Amino acid sequence: MESVVNNVAEIEAYKDLIKIGIPALFGLLGALVGGLFPYRLQKAKLADEKRRENAEFNKKQICELIDCFSKFSGSLFAYCNILLSKQNNNGVGIDSKVTEFGSMMLENEINLVKSKAIAGFLGHSDIVSKIVEFDELASETIQILLKPNNDKSCIGKLRTKEADLVNMLSKVNVN
């Protein structure tokens, strides 16, 4: 009889284990699954927010690069134009204007350096190369324009190089 009582007690223990254990196990699994979904959702939101912040940062940097390059380019072409004017007008005030525009261009050269730095920082080595090519051609153009009876076609080459660079900048993906 004792064995029957032990068997009945054992069966009751198994019943209690099933009655309590299985719901507890499902409750635990439900909590894990229920907690995993919000975790994944929050992780995706944070990754998307970081992606948007990086895209916004890159966009601002590209805008600053363009701004810096255009400031230098504007002062460079103003200086080139005054050098061309000097050939046609050997008036009294032209030398002071050449000096003024030359100084303005040199002051804006920091913007060219800054645009190269930004392009390099963003990992656009192709843009850095184009800026360096533009800078080298600008130096050659100024040297040509400083000579008497110079070749004015050098300005066209410089404009073409500038257009190539601007075209490349327009195709930059900020994402």
GIKAWO-V920612 format. One record per backbone hydrogen bond with DSSP energy under -1.0 kcal/mol. NH is the residue of the N-H (numbers start at 1). CO is the residue of the C=O. If there is no record, write none. Layout:
<<NH/CO> <NH/CO>>
//
This chain:
<<5/1> <6/2> <7/3> <8/4> <9/5> <10/6> <11/7> <12/8> <13/9> <14/10> <15/11> <16/12> <17/13> <18/14> <19/15> <20/16> <21/17> <22/18> <24/20> <25/21> <26/22> <27/23> <28/24> <29/25> <30/26> <31/27> <32/28> <33/29> <34/30> <35/31> <36/32> <37/33> <39/35> <40/36> <41/37> <42/38> <43/39> <44/40> <45/41> <46/42> <47/43> <48/44> <49/45> <50/46> <51/47> <52/48> <53/49> <54/50> <55/51> <56/52> <57/53> <58/54> <59/55> <60/56> <61/57> <62/58> <63/59> <64/60> <65/61> <66/62> <67/63> <68/64> <69/65> <70/66> <71/67> <72/68> <73/69> <74/70> <75/71> <76/72> <77/73> <78/74> <79/75> <80/76> <81/77> <82/78> <83/79> <84/80> <85/81> <86/82> <89/85> <97/93> <98/94> <99/95> <100/96> <101/97> <102/98> <103/99> <104/100> <105/101> <106/102> <107/103> <108/104> <111/108> <113/109> <114/110> <115/111> <116/112> <117/113> <118/114> <119/115> <120/116> <121/117> <122/118> <123/120> <124/119> <125/123> <128/124> <129/125> <130/126> <131/127> <132/128> <133/129> <134/130> <135/131> <136/132> <137/133> <138/134> <139/135> <140/136> <141/137> <142/138> <143/139> <144/140> <145/141> <146/142> <147/144> <154/151> <155/152> <157/153> <158/154> <159/155> <160/156> <161/157> <162/158> <163/159> <164/160> <165/161> <166/162> <167/163> <168/164> <169/165> <170/166> <172/169>>
//
